[in-house]
Amino acid sequence: MKGENIMYKFFNKFSRDYLKQKGQGMVEYALILAFVVGIAAFLVGNGGIGEAIQTTFQNVTNTLTTANNNANQQGGGN
């Protein structure tokens, strides 16, 4: 019975320490995520990066559309 008591105490201490560390890690990840989201929101709102991203996507869309049209005109399309 004494051996069971020692194992019980060990398990309780181990599980408390593990859960405390796991909770601390989750808080750290949440803070890092909040920091990254804050920086991204600032850049999109004030830095003009939103327009640059939109322009880049529009250029990619135009290039793909042009390539697709050229392939269709040459008979290579489906």
Backbone atoms as SQL, in Angstrom:
CREATE TABLE atoms (id INTEGER PRIMARY KEY, chain TEXT, resi INTEGER, resn TEXT, atom TEXT, x REAL, y REAL, z REAL);
INSERT INTO atoms VALUES
  (1, 'A', 1, 'MET', 'N', 0.823, -1.185, 0.000),
  (2, 'A', 1, 'MET', 'CA', 0.000, 0.000, 0.000),
  (3, 'A', 1, 'MET', 'C', 0.870, 1.254, 0.000),
  (4, 'A', 2, 'LYS', 'N', 2.026, 1.186, 0.666),
  (5, 'A', 2, 'LYS', 'CA', 2.910, 2.338, 0.695),
  (6, 'A', 2, 'LYS', 'C', 3.456, 2.638, -0.704),
  (7, 'A', 3, 'GLY', 'N', 3.753, 1.595, -1.490),
  (8, 'A', 3, 'GLY', 'CA', 4.231, 1.780, -2.853),
  (9, 'A', 3, 'GLY', 'C', 3.200, 2.460, -3.727),
  (10, 'A', 4, 'GLU', 'N', 1.931, 2.123, -3.515),
  (11, 'A', 4, 'GLU', 'CA', 0.863, 2.762, -4.280),
  (12, 'A', 4, 'GLU', 'C', 0.768, 4.244, -3.933),
  (13, 'A', 5, 'ASN', 'N', 0.958, 4.588, -2.669),
  (14, 'A', 5, 'ASN', 'CA', 0.889, 5.973, -2.216),
  (15, 'A', 5, 'ASN', 'C', 2.010, 6.800, -2.858),
  (16, 'A', 6, 'ILE', 'N', 3.201, 6.230, -2.939),
  (17, 'A', 6, 'ILE', 'CA', 4.329, 6.929, -3.561),
  (18, 'A', 6, 'ILE', 'C', 4.053, 7.156, -5.046),
  (19, 'A', 7, 'MET', 'N', 3.533, 6.138, -5.717),
  (20, 'A', 7, 'MET', 'CA', 3.212, 6.276, -7.138),
  (21, 'A', 7, 'MET', 'C', 2.118, 7.322, -7.352),
  (22, 'A', 8, 'TYR', 'N', 1.144, 7.341, -6.452),
  (23, 'A', 8, 'TYR', 'CA', 0.056, 8.309, -6.550),
  (24, 'A', 8, 'TYR', 'C', 0.597, 9.736, -6.417),
  (25, 'A', 9, 'LYS', 'N', 1.465, 9.961, -5.434),
  (26, 'A', 9, 'LYS', 'CA', 2.056, 11.286, -5.237),
  (27, 'A', 9, 'LYS', 'C', 2.902, 11.682, -6.453),
  (28, 'A', 10, 'PHE', 'N', 3.685, 10.736, -6.968),
  (29, 'A', 10, 'PHE', 'CA', 4.522, 11.005, -8.133),
  (30, 'A', 10, 'PHE', 'C', 3.655, 11.377, -9.329),
  (31, 'A', 11, 'PHE', 'N', 2.595, 10.602, -9.555),
  (32, 'A', 11, 'PHE', 'CA', 1.713, 10.864, -10.693),
  (33, 'A', 11, 'PHE', 'C', 1.046, 12.224, -10.558),
  (34, 'A', 12, 'ASN', 'N', 0.574, 12.567, -9.359),
  (35, 'A', 12, 'ASN', 'CA', -0.069, 13.864, -9.151),
  (36, 'A', 12, 'ASN', 'C', 0.898, 15.014, -9.409),
  (37, 'A', 13, 'LYS', 'N', 2.123, 14.907, -8.886),
  (38, 'A', 13, 'LYS', 'CA', 3.109, 15.974, -9.093),
  (39, 'A', 13, 'LYS', 'C', 3.480, 16.087, -10.567),
  (40, 'A', 14, 'PHE', 'N', 3.692, 14.944, -11.204),
  (41, 'A', 14, 'PHE', 'CA', 4.058, 14.934, -12.615),
  (42, 'A', 14, 'PHE', 'C', 2.941, 15.562, -13.463),
  (43, 'A', 15, 'SER', 'N', 1.685, 15.164, -13.200),
  (44, 'A', 15, 'SER', 'CA', 0.590, 15.676, -14.015),
  (45, 'A', 15, 'SER', 'C', 0.376, 17.170, -13.773),
  (46, 'A', 16, 'ARG', 'N', 0.514, 17.650, -12.533),
  (47, 'A', 16, 'ARG', 'CA', 0.370, 19.084, -12.261),
  (48, 'A', 16, 'ARG', 'C', 1.460, 19.877, -12.975),
  (49, 'A', 17, 'ASP', 'N', 2.701, 19.412, -12.883),
  (50, 'A', 17, 'ASP', 'CA', 3.807, 20.119, -13.541),
  (51, 'A', 17, 'ASP', 'C', 3.627, 20.126, -15.052),
  (52, 'A', 18, 'TYR', 'N', 3.212, 18.983, -15.608),
  (53, 'A', 18, 'TYR', 'CA', 3.027, 18.884, -17.052),
  (54, 'A', 18, 'TYR', 'C', 1.930, 19.831, -17.520),
  (55, 'A', 19, 'LEU', 'N', 0.807, 19.835, -16.811),
  (56, 'A', 19, 'LEU', 'CA', -0.301, 20.691, -17.220),
  (57, 'A', 19, 'LEU', 'C', 0.051, 22.163, -17.076),
  (58, 'A', 20, 'LYS', 'N', 0.825, 22.515, -16.054),
  (59, 'A', 20, 'LYS', 'CA', 1.231, 23.903, -15.879),
  (60, 'A', 20, 'LYS', 'C', 2.132, 24.334, -17.039),
  (61, 'A', 21, 'GLN', 'N', 3.070, 23.466, -17.421),
  (62, 'A', 21, 'GLN', 'CA', 3.959, 23.799, -18.536),
  (63, 'A', 21, 'GLN', 'C', 3.187, 23.866, -19.839),
  (64, 'A', 22, 'LYS', 'N', 2.234, 22.956, -20.026),
  (65, 'A', 22, 'LYS', 'CA', 1.443, 22.954, -21.248),
  (66, 'A', 22, 'LYS', 'C', 0.623, 24.239, -21.343),
  (67, 'A', 23, 'GLY', 'N', 0.024, 24.664, -20.226),
  (68, 'A', 23, 'GLY', 'CA', -0.741, 25.906, -20.209),
  (69, 'A', 23, 'GLY', 'C', 0.135, 27.115, -20.481),
  (70, 'A', 24, 'GLN', 'N', 1.345, 27.100, -19.934),
  (71, 'A', 24, 'GLN', 'CA', 2.270, 28.205, -20.161),
  (72, 'A', 24, 'GLN', 'C', 2.643, 28.274, -21.638),
  (73, 'A', 25, 'GLY', 'N', 2.871, 27.126, -22.262),
  (74, 'A', 25, 'GLY', 'CA', 3.211, 27.102, -23.684),
  (75, 'A', 25, 'GLY', 'C', 2.082, 27.637, -24.544),
  (76, 'A', 26, 'MET', 'N', 0.843, 27.300, -24.180),
  (77, 'A', 26, 'MET', 'CA', -0.299, 27.785, -24.947),
  (78, 'A', 26, 'MET', 'C', -0.427, 29.302, -24.833),
  (79, 'A', 27, 'VAL', 'N', -0.172, 29.839, -23.657),
  (80, 'A', 27, 'VAL', 'CA', -0.231, 31.287, -23.471),
  (81, 'A', 27, 'VAL', 'C', 0.851, 31.960, -24.304),
  (82, 'A', 28, 'GLU', 'N', 2.032, 31.381, -24.326),
  (83, 'A', 28, 'GLU', 'CA', 3.118, 31.969, -25.126),
  (84, 'A', 28, 'GLU', 'C', 2.767, 31.965, -26.605),
  (85, 'A', 29, 'TYR', 'N', 2.205, 30.856, -27.096),
  (86, 'A', 29, 'TYR', 'CA', 1.800, 30.803, -28.503),
  (87, 'A', 29, 'TYR', 'C', 0.716, 31.830, -28.799),
  (88, 'A', 30, 'ALA', 'N', -0.232, 32.000, -27.890),
  (89, 'A', 30, 'ALA', 'CA', -1.298, 32.980, -28.089),
  (90, 'A', 30, 'ALA', 'C', -0.730, 34.396, -28.148),
  (91, 'A', 31, 'LEU', 'N', 0.248, 34.703, -27.298),
  (92, 'A', 31, 'LEU', 'CA', 0.854, 36.035, -27.323),
  (93, 'A', 31, 'LEU', 'C', 1.621, 36.276, -28.614),
  (94, 'A', 32, 'ILE', 'N', 2.345, 35.272, -29.078),
  (95, 'A', 32, 'ILE', 'CA', 3.081, 35.409, -30.338),
  (96, 'A', 32, 'ILE', 'C', 2.103, 35.615, -31.489),
  (97, 'A', 33, 'LEU', 'N', 1.019, 34.824, -31.506),
  (98, 'A', 33, 'LEU', 'CA', 0.023, 34.959, -32.564),
  (99, 'A', 33, 'LEU', 'C', -0.615, 36.345, -32.543),
  (100, 'A', 34, 'ALA', 'N', -0.938, 36.834, -31.354),
  (101, 'A', 34, 'ALA', 'CA', -1.533, 38.169, -31.241),
  (102, 'A', 34, 'ALA', 'C', -0.567, 39.235, -31.752),
  (103, 'A', 35, 'PHE', 'N', 0.706, 39.087, -31.454),
  (104, 'A', 35, 'PHE', 'CA', 1.718, 40.034, -31.922),
  (105, 'A', 35, 'PHE', 'C', 1.798, 40.026, -33.444),
  (106, 'A', 36, 'VAL', 'N', 1.843, 38.848, -34.047),
  (107, 'A', 36, 'VAL', 'CA', 1.938, 38.736, -35.505),
  (108, 'A', 36, 'VAL', 'C', 0.692, 39.315, -36.171),
  (109, 'A', 37, 'VAL', 'N', -0.480, 39.008, -35.618),
  (110, 'A', 37, 'VAL', 'CA', -1.723, 39.542, -36.187),
  (111, 'A', 37, 'VAL', 'C', -1.748, 41.071, -36.063),
  (112, 'A', 38, 'GLY', 'N', -1.292, 41.599, -34.937),
  (113, 'A', 38, 'GLY', 'CA', -1.251, 43.046, -34.764),
  (114, 'A', 38, 'GLY', 'C', -0.342, 43.716, -35.769),
  (115, 'A', 39, 'ILE', 'N', 0.840, 43.153, -35.976),
  (116, 'A', 39, 'ILE', 'CA', 1.776, 43.714, -36.962),
  (117, 'A', 39, 'ILE', 'C', 1.176, 43.649, -38.367),
  (118, 'A', 40, 'ALA', 'N', 0.570, 42.511, -38.709),
  (119, 'A', 40, 'ALA', 'CA', -0.030, 42.355, -40.036),
  (120, 'A', 40, 'ALA', 'C', -1.165, 43.354, -40.234),
  (121, 'A', 41, 'ALA', 'N', -1.994, 43.542, -39.216),
  (122, 'A', 41, 'ALA', 'CA', -3.097, 44.500, -39.327),
  (123, 'A', 41, 'ALA', 'C', -2.569, 45.918, -39.513),
  (124, 'A', 42, 'PHE', 'N', -1.516, 46.245, -38.803),
  (125, 'A', 42, 'PHE', 'CA', -0.920, 47.579, -38.947),
  (126, 'A', 42, 'PHE', 'C', -0.385, 47.780, -40.362),
  (127, 'A', 43, 'LEU', 'N', 0.322, 46.781, -40.876),
  (128, 'A', 43, 'LEU', 'CA', 0.899, 46.913, -42.213),
  (129, 'A', 43, 'LEU', 'C', -0.172, 47.007, -43.288),
  (130, 'A', 44, 'VAL', 'N', -1.214, 46.216, -43.158),
  (131, 'A', 44, 'VAL', 'CA', -2.281, 46.248, -44.160),
  (132, 'A', 44, 'VAL', 'C', -3.024, 47.577, -44.087),
  (133, 'A', 45, 'GLY', 'N', -3.260, 48.066, -42.879),
  (134, 'A', 45, 'GLY', 'CA', -4.029, 49.296, -42.731),
  (135, 'A', 45, 'GLY', 'C', -3.251, 50.554, -43.055),
  (136, 'A', 46, 'ASN', 'N', -1.964, 50.591, -42.711),
  (137, 'A', 46, 'ASN', 'CA', -1.206, 51.838, -42.830),
  (138, 'A', 46, 'ASN', 'C', -0.055, 51.789, -43.821),
  (139, 'A', 47, 'GLY', 'N', 0.386, 50.617, -44.165),
  (140, 'A', 47, 'GLY', 'CA', 1.592, 50.535, -44.971),
  (141, 'A', 47, 'GLY', 'C', 1.372, 50.416, -46.459),
  (142, 'A', 48, 'GLY', 'N', 0.120, 50.331, -46.907),
  (143, 'A', 48, 'GLY', 'CA', -0.131, 50.167, -48.330),
  (144, 'A', 48, 'GLY', 'C', 0.196, 48.774, -48.824),
  (145, 'A', 49, 'ILE', 'N', 0.490, 47.881, -47.917),
  (146, 'A', 49, 'ILE', 'CA', 0.846, 46.525, -48.342),
  (147, 'A', 49, 'ILE', 'C', -0.372, 45.786, -48.874),
  (148, 'A', 50, 'GLY', 'N', -1.553, 46.171, -48.414),
  (149, 'A', 50, 'GLY', 'CA', -2.779, 45.545, -48.907),
  (150, 'A', 50, 'GLY', 'C', -2.946, 45.769, -50.403),
  (151, 'A', 51, 'GLU', 'N', -2.686, 46.986, -50.830),
  (152, 'A', 51, 'GLU', 'CA', -2.784, 47.302, -52.260),
  (153, 'A', 51, 'GLU', 'C', -1.720, 46.561, -53.059),
  (154, 'A', 52, 'ALA', 'N', -0.529, 46.441, -52.492),
  (155, 'A', 52, 'ALA', 'CA', 0.552, 45.729, -53.181),
  (156, 'A', 52, 'ALA', 'C', 0.195, 44.249, -53.351),
  (157, 'A', 53, 'ILE', 'N', -0.387, 43.673, -52.328),
  (158, 'A', 53, 'ILE', 'CA', -0.795, 42.257, -52.416),
  (159, 'A', 53, 'ILE', 'C', -1.897, 42.101, -53.452),
  (160, 'A', 54, 'GLN', 'N', -2.867, 43.003, -53.426),
  (161, 'A', 54, 'GLN', 'CA', -3.957, 42.941, -54.395),
  (162, 'A', 54, 'GLN', 'C', -3.426, 43.082, -55.821),
  (163, 'A', 55, 'THR', 'N', -2.503, 43.983, -56.030),
  (164, 'A', 55, 'THR', 'CA', -1.911, 44.184, -57.354),
  (165, 'A', 55, 'THR', 'C', -1.163, 42.937, -57.814),
  (166, 'A', 56, 'THR', 'N', -0.434, 42.330, -56.901),
  (167, 'A', 56, 'THR', 'CA', 0.311, 41.116, -57.240),
  (168, 'A', 56, 'THR', 'C', -0.638, 39.998, -57.655),
  (169, 'A', 57, 'PHE', 'N', -1.704, 39.793, -56.889),
  (170, 'A', 57, 'PHE', 'CA', -2.672, 38.756, -57.249),
  (171, 'A', 57, 'PHE', 'C', -3.348, 39.060, -58.581),
  (172, 'A', 58, 'GLN', 'N', -3.633, 40.320, -58.822),
  (173, 'A', 58, 'GLN', 'CA', -4.252, 40.698, -60.096),
  (174, 'A', 58, 'GLN', 'C', -3.291, 40.421, -61.253),
  (175, 'A', 59, 'ASN', 'N', -2.004, 40.716, -61.062),
  (176, 'A', 59, 'ASN', 'CA', -1.014, 40.433, -62.114),
  (177, 'A', 59, 'ASN', 'C', -0.909, 38.936, -62.382),
  (178, 'A', 60, 'VAL', 'N', -0.933, 38.140, -61.348),
  (179, 'A', 60, 'VAL', 'CA', -0.872, 36.681, -61.525),
  (180, 'A', 60, 'VAL', 'C', -2.111, 36.197, -62.266),
  (181, 'A', 61, 'THR', 'N', -3.280, 36.722, -61.883),
  (182, 'A', 61, 'THR', 'CA', -4.526, 36.333, -62.549),
  (183, 'A', 61, 'THR', 'C', -4.485, 36.702, -64.027),
  (184, 'A', 62, 'ASN', 'N', -4.016, 37.906, -64.317),
  (185, 'A', 62, 'ASN', 'CA', -3.927, 38.335, -65.717),
  (186, 'A', 62, 'ASN', 'C', -2.970, 37.466, -66.509),
  (187, 'A', 63, 'THR', 'N', -1.834, 37.123, -65.925),
  (188, 'A', 63, 'THR', 'CA', -0.847, 36.286, -66.613),
  (189, 'A', 63, 'THR', 'C', -1.406, 34.905, -66.893),
  (190, 'A', 64, 'LEU', 'N', -2.078, 34.329, -65.903),
  (191, 'A', 64, 'LEU', 'CA', -2.663, 32.993, -66.099),
  (192, 'A', 64, 'LEU', 'C', -3.779, 33.020, -67.133),
  (193, 'A', 65, 'THR', 'N', -4.583, 34.067, -67.125),
  (194, 'A', 65, 'THR', 'CA', -5.662, 34.189, -68.111),
  (195, 'A', 65, 'THR', 'C', -5.086, 34.313, -69.518),
  (196, 'A', 66, 'THR', 'N', -4.057, 35.127, -69.668),
  (197, 'A', 66, 'THR', 'CA', -3.411, 35.304, -70.971),
  (198, 'A', 66, 'THR', 'C', -2.805, 33.992, -71.454),
  (199, 'A', 67, 'ALA', 'N', -2.130, 33.289, -70.575),
  (200, 'A', 67, 'ALA', 'CA', -1.523, 32.005, -70.946),
  (201, 'A', 67, 'ALA', 'C', -2.593, 30.994, -71.345),
  (202, 'A', 68, 'ASN', 'N', -3.702, 30.987, -70.633),
  (203, 'A', 68, 'ASN', 'CA', -4.785, 30.062, -70.947),
  (204, 'A', 68, 'ASN', 'C', -5.415, 30.401, -72.296),
  (205, 'A', 69, 'ASN', 'N', -5.623, 31.690, -72.546),
  (206, 'A', 69, 'ASN', 'CA', -6.193, 32.103, -73.831),
  (207, 'A', 69, 'ASN', 'C', -5.262, 31.757, -74.988),
  (208, 'A', 70, 'ASN', 'N', -3.966, 31.961, -74.804),
  (209, 'A', 70, 'ASN', 'CA', -3.001, 31.625, -75.851),
  (210, 'A', 70, 'ASN', 'C', -2.984, 30.129, -76.115),
  (211, 'A', 71, 'ALA', 'N', -3.078, 29.330, -75.064),
  (212, 'A', 71, 'ALA', 'CA', -3.085, 27.880, -75.237),
  (213, 'A', 71, 'ALA', 'C', -4.342, 27.446, -75.967),
  (214, 'A', 72, 'ASN', 'N', -5.480, 28.058, -75.658),
  (215, 'A', 72, 'ASN', 'CA', -6.730, 27.710, -76.345),
  (216, 'A', 72, 'ASN', 'C', -6.695, 28.104, -77.812),
  (217, 'A', 73, 'GLN', 'N', -6.102, 29.241, -78.139),
  (218, 'A', 73, 'GLN', 'CA', -6.014, 29.700, -79.516),
  (219, 'A', 73, 'GLN', 'C', -5.113, 28.799, -80.348),
  (220, 'A', 74, 'GLN', 'N', -4.121, 28.208, -79.696),
  (221, 'A', 74, 'GLN', 'CA', -3.193, 27.345, -80.410),
  (222, 'A', 74, 'GLN', 'C', -3.712, 25.907, -80.472),
  (223, 'A', 75, 'GLY', 'N', -4.876, 25.668, -79.924),
  (224, 'A', 75, 'GLY', 'CA', -5.469, 24.324, -79.980),
  (225, 'A', 75, 'GLY', 'C', -4.984, 23.394, -78.896),
  (226, 'A', 76, 'GLY', 'N', -4.286, 23.917, -77.925),
  (227, 'A', 76, 'GLY', 'CA', -3.764, 23.066, -76.852),
  (228, 'A', 76, 'GLY', 'C', -4.676, 22.980, -75.650),
  (229, 'A', 77, 'GLY', 'N', -5.759, 23.750, -75.665),
  (230, 'A', 77, 'GLY', 'CA', -6.669, 23.743, -74.541),
  (231, 'A', 77, 'GLY', 'C', -7.657, 22.610, -74.584),
  (232, 'A', 78, 'ASN', 'N', -8.400, 22.414, -73.507),
  (233, 'A', 78, 'ASN', 'CA', -9.398, 21.332, -73.455),
  (234, 'A', 78, 'ASN', 'C', -10.718, 21.787, -74.012);
